[in-house]
């Protein structure tokens, strides 16, 4: 896969994903592409090492780590998730994340309005 990264704008996602609308997110080092459904959203995230997401809450979120690692605090629990791991954040639970390594993850949100498209 590493050979493709130059052609894929240094992401783990091919053109079919990068052709999706970009997520409007104002966190340095985070880029994402949005797949919209009537009742849900799916986001394909590419997150640089060192990025941090401050504590926040929203609808339920289920995610898979494709590459890299993230340290997430979900409620009172802190855990590191690595390639092949999945995580679940219940609706309304405060959570935050840091990224010691470059991360690629796919997140499914239980709302069609979690993110907006970057204009």
Secondary structure as UniProt FT lines:
FT   HELIX           2..5
FT   TURN            6..10
FT   HELIX           15..18
FT   STRAND          21..23
FT   TURN            28..29
FT   STRAND          30..36
FT   STRAND          41..47
FT   TURN            49..50
FT   STRAND          52..56
FT   STRAND          61..67
FT   STRAND          69..74
FT   TURN            75..76
FT   STRAND          77..82
FT   TURN            83..84
FT   STRAND          86..89
FT   TURN            91..92
FT   STRAND          95..98
FT   STRAND          103..109
FT   TURN            112..113
//
